Amino acid sequence: MIALSTSWQSGESTTAEEMLAALKNLDISGIELSYRISEDLYHEIKNPLKHSGLKVVSAHNYFPIPSAKSDSKGSGDLFLLSSCDNEERQNAIRFTAKSIEHAGEVGAAAVVLHCGVVEMNHEMQVLYQYVNSNRFDSEAAQIFIRKKLKERDRLKSEHLENLVFSLDRLLPVAEKQGVLLGLENRYHYHELPGLDDFGTIFAKFEGAPIGYWHDTGHAHANETLGLIPQNSLLQNYADQLIGTHLHDAIGLDDHIPPGSGEIDFAALKPFLKTDTLKVIELKPGIPVSEVSEGIQFVREMLSGR
């Protein structure tokens, strides 16, 4: 089954009727409910969705937008499960639990989680300046990256412990709802989990309803920057893989339709099982024709998976 995230419709559809009409016109049978859906829109769409013929395969935390952040446009990072601030971490646990319960209500198989950050002066803007000025291969850029990764690793342990604490309290909720927690690989080097952190977490929670969620664009960005080896995430965590966010990228610009960028989707195919959730996740504003081409590309490229 090929699913499409409602992220593509963020800001485009303001009513349940508009959103469902846009989705039903595409050659998909499943959807992921994204973190940009308000509580009002969720309550409006919940019943029509049951009769739409579209299966909800996953939801993306925080879903719907929590009441405590109702003035926001939604984000997977509204609260950090890794936070050193106890109040924020408790809010992250509370509202993630609500996302899991909502996912159970609509029959989703998984909830996708952003797992927080290592709180540090990450200076991402400096990294982007090196990339945008074609100086990424310079000695200065490489010294900067090595310095930042060393700083991240020095500060990481407390945040990783906080994340494990949060997951330990969320897994009983997921088990009760019959929902898997998908830990997503992230875009920035200071975000959790990093390449080695997934293994630590999966070993800690062996046998629990938790697994790896692979985002193709995020992996491409980290591989392009030389932060992780090519295909290392999939090679290391294929056995824990439960789902994918499928989108293409040109350089560091991602969330464009599969088949329109640089990512080698043929290399992804051997890692996918028949029950791996396959969700196309696109940025808003992409024309319907290009979305349709991306869906067809995935269907042909991953045929039999």
C-alpha positions as CSV (number, residue, x, y, z in Angstrom):
1,M,0.0,0.0,0.0
2,I,1.2,3.5,-0.9
3,A,0.1,6.2,1.4
4,L,0.4,10.0,1.3
5,S,0.9,12.3,4.2
6,T,-1.6,15.1,4.7
7,S,1.4,17.4,5.0
8,W,1.0,18.1,1.3
9,Q,-2.4,19.6,2.0
10,S,-1.2,21.8,4.9
11,G,-2.4,25.3,4.3
12,E,-4.3,24.2,1.2
13,S,-7.4,22.6,2.7
14,T,-9.2,24.3,5.5
15,T,-12.1,21.9,5.8
16,A,-12.3,18.1,6.0
17,E,-14.3,18.0,2.8
18,E,-11.6,19.9,0.9
19,M,-8.8,17.7,2.2
20,L,-10.6,14.4,1.6
21,A,-11.6,15.5,-1.9
22,A,-7.9,16.3,-2.8
23,L,-6.7,13.0,-1.4
24,K,-9.3,10.9,-3.0
25,N,-8.5,12.2,-6.4
26,L,-5.1,10.6,-6.2
27,D,-4.0,7.0,-6.8
28,I,-3.5,6.1,-3.1
29,S,-5.3,3.9,-0.7
30,G,-3.8,5.2,2.5
31,I,-2.8,8.4,4.3
32,E,-0.7,9.6,7.2
33,L,-2.3,12.3,9.4
34,S,0.3,14.9,9.8
35,Y,1.2,17.2,12.8
36,R,-0.3,20.2,11.0
37,I,-3.9,19.2,11.6
38,S,-5.8,21.2,14.2
39,E,-8.0,19.6,16.8
40,D,-11.1,21.2,15.1
41,L,-10.1,19.7,11.7
42,Y,-9.4,16.4,13.3
43,H,-12.8,16.2,14.9
44,E,-14.4,17.3,11.6
45,I,-12.5,14.7,9.5
46,K,-12.6,11.7,11.8
47,N,-16.0,10.4,10.9
48,P,-16.0,11.2,7.1
49,L,-12.5,9.5,7.0
50,K,-14.0,6.2,8.1
51,H,-16.3,6.2,5.0
52,S,-13.8,7.6,2.6
53,G,-12.1,4.4,1.5
54,L,-8.7,5.7,2.7
55,K,-6.9,3.8,5.4
56,V,-5.0,5.8,8.0
57,V,-1.7,3.9,8.2
58,S,0.1,6.3,10.5
59,A,0.0,9.6,12.4
60,H,2.8,12.0,13.0
61,N,3.3,13.3,16.5
62,Y,2.1,15.8,17.7
63,F,-1.3,15.0,16.2
64,P,-3.6,16.9,16.3
65,I,-2.0,20.2,17.3
66,P,-2.1,20.2,21.1
67,S,-4.4,22.6,22.9
68,A,-1.5,24.1,24.7
69,K,0.0,25.1,21.3
70,S,-3.2,25.8,19.5
71,D,-1.8,29.1,18.1
72,S,1.0,27.2,16.3
73,K,1.0,25.7,12.8
74,G,2.0,22.4,14.3
75,S,5.4,20.7,14.5
76,G,6.9,17.4,15.5
77,D,9.1,19.3,17.9
78,L,6.5,21.3,19.9
79,F,7.7,19.6,23.0
80,L,11.0,17.7,23.3
81,L,10.9,14.2,24.7
82,S,14.6,14.6,25.4
83,S,14.3,17.9,27.3
84,C,16.3,18.5,30.5
85,D,13.4,20.7,31.6
86,N,11.1,18.4,33.6
87,E,7.9,20.4,32.8
88,E,8.6,20.4,29.1
89,R,9.4,16.7,29.1
90,Q,6.2,15.9,31.0
91,N,4.2,17.9,28.5
92,A,6.0,16.0,25.7
93,I,5.0,12.7,27.3
94,R,1.4,13.8,27.9
95,F,0.7,15.1,24.4
96,T,2.5,12.3,22.7
97,A,0.3,9.9,24.7
98,K,-2.7,11.8,23.3
99,S,-1.3,11.4,19.8
100,I,-1.0,7.6,20.3
101,E,-4.6,7.4,21.6
102,H,-5.9,9.4,18.6
103,A,-3.9,7.1,16.3
104,G,-5.6,4.1,18.0
105,E,-9.0,5.7,17.4
106,V,-8.5,5.9,13.7
107,G,-6.8,2.5,13.4
108,A,-3.3,3.7,12.5
109,A,-0.6,1.1,12.8
110,A,2.1,3.6,13.9
111,V,2.9,7.0,15.3
112,V,6.0,8.8,13.9
113,L,8.1,10.5,16.6
114,H,10.6,13.3,16.6
115,C,12.7,12.4,19.6
116,G,14.3,15.7,20.6
117,V,17.7,17.3,20.4
118,V,21.0,17.7,22.2
119,E,20.7,21.2,23.6
120,M,23.7,23.0,22.3
121,N,24.8,25.9,20.3
122,H,24.5,24.0,17.0
123,E,25.3,26.9,14.7
124,M,23.5,25.3,11.8
125,Q,23.5,28.7,10.0
126,V,27.3,28.4,9.8
127,L,27.1,25.0,8.3
128,Y,24.6,26.2,5.7
129,Q,26.9,29.1,4.8
130,Y,29.7,26.7,4.0
131,V,27.3,24.6,1.9
132,N,25.7,27.5,0.0
133,S,29.1,29.1,-0.8
134,N,30.5,25.8,-2.1
135,R,33.1,25.7,0.7
136,F,31.8,22.6,2.4
137,D,35.0,20.6,1.4
138,S,37.3,23.3,2.8
139,E,39.5,22.7,5.8
140,A,37.7,25.3,7.8
141,A,34.3,23.6,7.2
142,Q,35.6,20.2,8.1
143,I,37.2,21.6,11.3
144,F,33.9,23.2,12.2
145,I,32.0,20.0,11.7
146,R,34.4,17.9,13.7
147,K,34.2,20.4,16.5
148,K,30.4,20.4,16.5
149,L,30.1,16.7,16.5
150,K,32.5,16.4,19.3
151,E,30.5,18.9,21.3
152,R,27.3,17.0,20.5
153,D,28.7,13.7,21.7
154,R,30.1,15.3,24.9
155,L,26.6,16.7,25.8
156,K,24.4,13.9,24.5
157,S,24.2,11.4,27.4
158,E,21.7,13.4,29.5
159,H,19.4,14.0,26.6
160,L,19.5,10.4,25.5
161,E,18.7,9.3,29.1
162,N,15.7,11.7,29.1
163,L,14.5,10.3,25.8
164,V,14.7,6.8,27.1
165,F,12.8,7.9,30.3
166,S,10.0,9.4,28.0
167,L,9.8,6.3,25.8
168,D,9.6,4.1,28.8
169,R,6.4,5.9,29.9
170,L,4.9,6.0,26.4
171,L,5.4,2.3,25.4
172,P,2.6,1.0,27.7
173,V,0.2,3.5,26.0
174,A,1.3,2.3,22.6
175,E,0.9,-1.3,23.6
176,K,-2.6,-0.7,24.9
177,Q,-3.6,1.0,21.7
178,G,-1.9,-1.6,19.5
179,V,0.2,1.1,17.9
180,L,3.9,1.0,17.0
181,L,6.2,4.0,17.8
182,G,8.4,4.8,14.8
183,L,11.6,6.7,15.8
184,E,12.5,8.9,12.8
185,N,16.0,9.7,11.6
186,R,16.4,13.4,11.7
187,Y,17.8,16.2,9.4
188,H,20.2,18.1,11.7
189,Y,23.3,16.7,13.4
190,H,22.2,17.7,16.9
191,E,18.9,16.0,16.7
192,L,18.2,12.6,18.3
193,P,18.5,9.7,17.7
194,G,21.8,9.8,15.9
195,L,23.2,6.8,13.9
196,D,24.4,4.9,17.0
197,D,21.6,6.0,19.3
198,F,19.0,3.9,17.6
199,G,20.8,0.8,18.5
200,T,21.1,1.8,22.2
201,I,17.3,2.5,22.3
202,F,16.3,-0.7,20.5
203,A,18.5,-2.8,22.8
204,K,16.9,-1.1,25.8
205,F,13.3,-1.8,24.6
206,E,13.8,-5.1,22.9
207,G,10.4,-6.8,22.3
208,A,8.4,-3.5,22.8
209,P,6.2,-1.9,20.2
210,I,8.9,0.4,18.9
211,G,10.9,0.5,15.6
212,Y,12.9,2.5,13.1
213,W,11.2,5.0,10.8
214,H,13.4,5.9,7.8
215,D,13.1,9.3,6.2
216,T,14.7,9.3,2.8
217,G,15.3,13.0,2.6
218,H,16.8,13.3,6.0
219,A,19.2,10.4,5.4
220,H,20.2,12.0,2.0
221,A,21.1,15.3,3.7
222,N,23.3,13.6,6.3
223,E,24.9,11.4,3.7
224,T,25.5,14.4,1.4
225,L,27.2,16.3,4.3
226,G,29.3,13.3,5.1
227,L,27.9,13.0,8.6
228,I,26.9,9.3,8.1
229,P,28.0,6.6,5.6
230,Q,25.8,5.9,2.6
231,N,22.8,3.7,3.5
232,S,24.2,3.1,7.0
233,L,20.9,3.7,8.8
234,L,19.1,1.1,6.7
235,Q,22.0,-1.4,6.9
236,N,22.1,-1.1,10.6
237,Y,18.4,-1.0,11.4
238,A,16.7,-3.0,8.6
239,D,15.5,-5.5,11.2
240,Q,13.8,-2.8,13.2
241,L,12.3,-0.9,10.1
242,I,8.6,-0.4,10.4
243,G,8.0,2.6,8.1
244,T,9.3,5.1,5.7
245,H,8.8,8.7,4.7
246,L,9.4,8.7,0.9
247,H,10.4,12.0,-0.7
248,D,13.2,13.2,-3.0
249,A,15.9,15.8,-2.6
250,I,18.2,18.0,-4.6
251,G,21.2,18.8,-2.4
252,L,19.7,19.7,1.0
253,D,16.3,20.7,-0.4
254,D,13.9,17.8,0.3
255,H,10.2,16.8,0.5
256,I,9.9,17.0,-3.3
257,P,8.2,14.2,-5.3
258,P,10.0,10.9,-5.6
259,G,11.7,10.6,-8.9
260,S,12.4,14.4,-9.3
261,G,15.7,14.5,-7.4
262,E,18.9,12.8,-6.6
263,I,17.9,9.9,-4.2
264,D,18.4,6.4,-5.5
265,F,15.2,4.7,-4.6
266,A,16.3,1.4,-6.1
267,A,18.8,1.2,-3.3
268,L,16.0,1.4,-0.8
269,K,14.0,-1.4,-2.2
270,P,16.0,-4.4,-0.7
271,F,15.4,-3.1,2.8
272,L,11.6,-2.9,2.5
273,K,9.4,-5.7,3.6
274,T,5.8,-6.2,2.4
275,D,4.5,-4.9,5.7
276,T,6.8,-1.8,5.8
277,L,4.6,1.3,5.9
278,K,5.3,3.4,2.8
279,V,4.3,7.1,3.2
280,I,5.0,9.8,0.6
281,E,5.7,13.0,2.6
282,L,5.7,16.2,0.5
283,K,5.9,19.9,1.2
284,P,2.7,22.0,0.7
285,G,2.1,23.6,-2.7
286,I,3.4,20.9,-5.0
287,P,1.0,20.7,-8.1
288,V,-1.3,17.7,-8.2
289,S,0.2,16.5,-11.5
290,E,3.7,16.3,-9.8
291,V,2.2,14.5,-6.8
292,S,0.6,12.0,-9.1
293,E,3.9,11.4,-10.9
294,G,5.7,10.9,-7.6
295,I,3.1,8.3,-6.5
296,Q,3.4,6.4,-9.8
297,F,7.2,6.5,-9.6
298,V,7.0,4.9,-6.1
299,R,4.5,2.4,-7.2
300,E,6.7,1.3,-10.1
301,M,10.0,1.5,-8.3
302,L,8.9,-0.4,-5.2
303,S,6.6,-2.8,-7.0
304,G,6.3,-6.0,-5.0
305,R,7.2,-4.2,-1.8
